Amino acid sequence: MSSAISSVDKVHIRVLVNNYVDPTFVTEEKFKDLVIQPERNAGTCVGDHGLTLDITLMKDGNVHHLLFDAGGTNGTVLQNAMAFRVKFETFEKIIISHGHVDHYGGLFKTLEQIQETELIISPHAFNQKYMLTGKLTGMKIDPQTIDYRQFKKEKLIFQLPPFKEKLIRKFMEGRNITLNKEITRPTQIFEGCWISGEIDILKEDEISHGLLYQKDKVFYEDNFRDELSLYINVEGKGLVVLTGCCHCGVYNTVEHAKKVTGINKIYAIIGGLHHIWSDFNTINQVLTYIKSQEPQIICPMHCSGLNFLMAARTQMPDQTPIGVVGTQFQL
Amino acid sequence: MTESVDKVLIKILVANRTDVTLRSDPHFKNQVIQPGPSAMDCLAEHGLALSVVTIRNGERHRYLFDMGGLKKTIMNNLNAFKIDYSEFEKVFLSHGHYDHWGAILDISQQLNNGIEFILNPEGLYPRFSLGKELTGTKIDLATLDFQQLKQEKKIRQLPDFPEKKFRELAKEKNFKLNFTNQPITIEPGVTTSGEISVSDSEEVTKGMLIRKNDTFLYDEFNDELSLYINIQDKGLIVITGCGHRGILNTIKHGQTLTGLQEIYAVIGGFHQNWASPERIRKTIEQFKALKPKIICGFHCTGFKFNAECMRQLPNQTTLAVVGTTFIL
């Protein structure tokens, strides 16, 4: 990589959808310039199982406005956006992190508000996805052994709502909305901002278990070839890594970020880290890795799980803020 | 209290967190069931609402404890859980803050005619929240310049309870309005708190005001109402809205009121987001002595309290989300 790596001067990130709402949670003194809590402004917000981040990149007085995910299983992004006066017409690109409904559930309502944008989604996001539930939640099982009817009867499997391209196409008619399914390789979309493309898997066992997809009536363990992360290089600070659910794993995603951008300094990791089903051993391993990267901010939200958040707050108290609906990062 | 109920089922209708991936912790042996994908269509918000079902000699009663703040949330979630409005026999309002009654006009329309509403009349006063800069200091309320402070955004009036409209509706629907500060026996083994006695004033939430006959007063939360249920062979369940009066004060009041010392479960809002780490530690120390089998703080309880409680009492503390069901 060249020595003159492109960067942004500043990035602002606002959490529009998350599982947790708390207007009584006040901005913590130790994060006061970097992580600002919405407090009373989130009083009319709703929480929804999902994630959405509103991102503003700033460079030499130029501004780019992106939406990372349009989440919530109930598509609540619009209601929360109102509380923070988000202008939908200015989203130049909308990136969907993967094909689970909690990350695209609000997409259609969002597109209703927009005349012009580029939608970036992996072609693999449109596979039919499943989640193991009940006593099989988060378990690694041989997909060949799935007897769908029996599993369904015993509530051991849940079919996620199908993500259909034709539903998106409906909104493209008569508008200047394009669907880009080509970003499977790492791609720089703006100065200082990259999309991961398919994330290289260095550690196989880091991929989330208990999640499947089906193609031609055959079940496969989901290897998350659809997962897209966002990497933003903030001048003088380092990389901000944004994850939807980080199903490919923190190590894989961050190492991929370093390789793609040529930048080794990690400034912040923000988003869903999917450790809700992990034991403390796994959580500690991941945290050991994160600590070795010396980020200034690590903010696990959405699917990260309370155990992960607790462990991170204990081991990295000055680096781990709490993210709720409306939290703003000024990095 | 010598009477008891056989079983209690509590379902969280409204809370601040939703999560369809949260697993039921096997440690609680089918007493705390997480909703999984059944909560897929649910919303969370800053508010609280619970469905409380008691079972005694095969007889079931369903009560509504609070209603959350936004009508959209509770209506949406009741629909998702397929709970019919007509199943609620009584309504308890835990206190006068809007995140516990915000949906009242809409919900009441749907409820059965003639049912009883139980609320402390002090809950009807206008309520205010002081800004951070004024919360720690003792201000002279007699000379408080409301307009000035409001302009400076140092005070905020919370939504007023729609008393007039609600009374009209209550008349129309023949609701029995039981506005009292006295404890009420709801059925054998089930009682409301009435005004909760304060054993430790440090525990009472600070930084909030009420206006009574044009005079501003610090809110002492005289209106706070909790529910105590004695389960056969298990002990007391304490259900709180926000626990503004202090969660330990609320438990102690329940023990005195019922004469029962055994605390089985403490479920609801504990309002610890503004508490110091020291205060949180003190509260958890007391929880250790009380030995409840289940401690479940949500809504306004805050991350810091839950994390500390989970760390110190991992076998008793559980996380709750919208749709969490307690089978006690």
Interface residues (C-beta under 8 A of the other chain):
Chain A: N19 Y20 V21 D22 P23 T24 F25 V26 R40 A42 G43 T44 C45 V46 G47 D48 H49 T73 N74 T76 Q79 D102 M131 T133 G134 T137 G138 K155 F158 I276 W277 C303 G305 L306 L309 M310 R313 T314 I322
Chain B: N16 R17 T18 D19 V20 T21 L22 R23 G36 P37 A39 M40 D41 C42 L43 A44 E45 H46 G69 L70 K72 T73 N76 S129 K132 R156 H271 N273 W274 C300 G302 F303 N306 A307 M310 R311 L319 V321
